[in-house]
Amino acid sequence: MNTFSENFIYKHLLSVIVLIIGFNVNAAPIPKAPNPDVKSYILIDYDSGMVIAEKNADLILPPASITKIMTSYIIFTELQNKTLAKNDDVLISKKAWKTGGSKMFIEVGKKVKVSDLLQGIITSSGNDASVAMAEHISGDEETFSIYMNQLAENLGMVNTSYANSTGLPNDNLFTTARDISLLARSLIKTFPNEYKLYSKKEYIYNEIKQYSRNKLLYLDDTVDGMKTGYTKKAGYCLVSSALRGKKRLISVVLGAKSPEHRTNASKSLLEYGFRFFETHKLYEQNNIVTEGNIFGGSQQKIKLGVLEDEYISIPRRQIKNIKTKYVIDQNLTAPVQKGESIGYAVIQLQGENITTIKLYAMESVDEGSFYRKTLDSILRKF
């Protein structure tokens, strides 16, 4: 047998063996997500918002001081709207001064800068600072809670109710890990500069040095936020975010049994997400993705695309297996204005739908001539 025949038979036989045993050097298995002994958790990719791992993510629980993420979100909003300034003085009320739990040690009757109170809320989880800012912005804490709930609704936090600015126990104060992840992602995205305050490990106010309770800030240089929480009913809670290269993940752990437990659970989730998942940009902002048919218009096709960068988070080395299907209104009729939502890109991995991305009209299409509309009317029937 000549050399060519031997090589051909060898390669053919090897390919058959590979098919039989299902060997694929690129298909390394992805292990199951960690399963820490906590009441609830969720791990999401920041860019895509996709869930990498979860456990009881919609279980309604008290959030403790995780509540203060919404408190700071409102302060950031007021600063952005220029209805508040960091140098503004806030008069400290007796109620704020007397509020129990964690404190930044402000004094009744004194005036404190917004910037100091904000850092006290974020770093030392000051309940006194939270109440002072709630009163300064809304007049009283009850009205501030209404503001919090309105924002929660706008963010799609469907299982959340706020009753105070601090997270102190209240029957009308509850949320879920999923809702908290929505809030955390929105805060980082909307206020990237202000978010940097969450990375601060310590600060000094009134000659008292105070330290962040987020131990992950000390253990992992890629972690740059966010917030701890604890009450007897809530257990130990931690929202964490880490940036490695261009990839950011957010984890939410609720109902851990100790500070060390919440830290270790959060660390294991972040490590899992960074090690076994990849984030890929699918579409660039304002890029045309596909075309759709349109009836009764000045043209028969309309360009569809995305209004912002769109990402997916998938198990490592699986990008080549991604497939896309387009779902477009089959009865789309002119006129259509640029920016209207008129379809979806359905992203599939191994036959399963993993996410959908909204598609928008990238151009306006006016009504066509009487002849065009009549002809399209006939075509539509068939």
Secondary structure by P-SEA (a helix, b strand, c coil): ccaaaaaaaaaaaaaaaaaaacccccccccccccccccccccccccccccccccccccccccccccaaaaaaaaaaaaaaaccccccbbbbbcccccccccccccccccccccaaaaaaaacccccaaaaaaaaaaacccaaaaaaaaaaaaaaacccccccccccccccccccccaaaaaaaaaaaaaacccccccccccccccccbbbbbcccccccccccccccccccccccbbbbbbbbcccbbbbbbbcccccaaaaaaaaaaaaaaaaccbbbbbccccccccbbbbbccccccbbbbbbccbbbbbccccccccbbbbbbcccccccccccccccccbbbbccccccbbbbbccccccccccaaaaaaaaaaaac
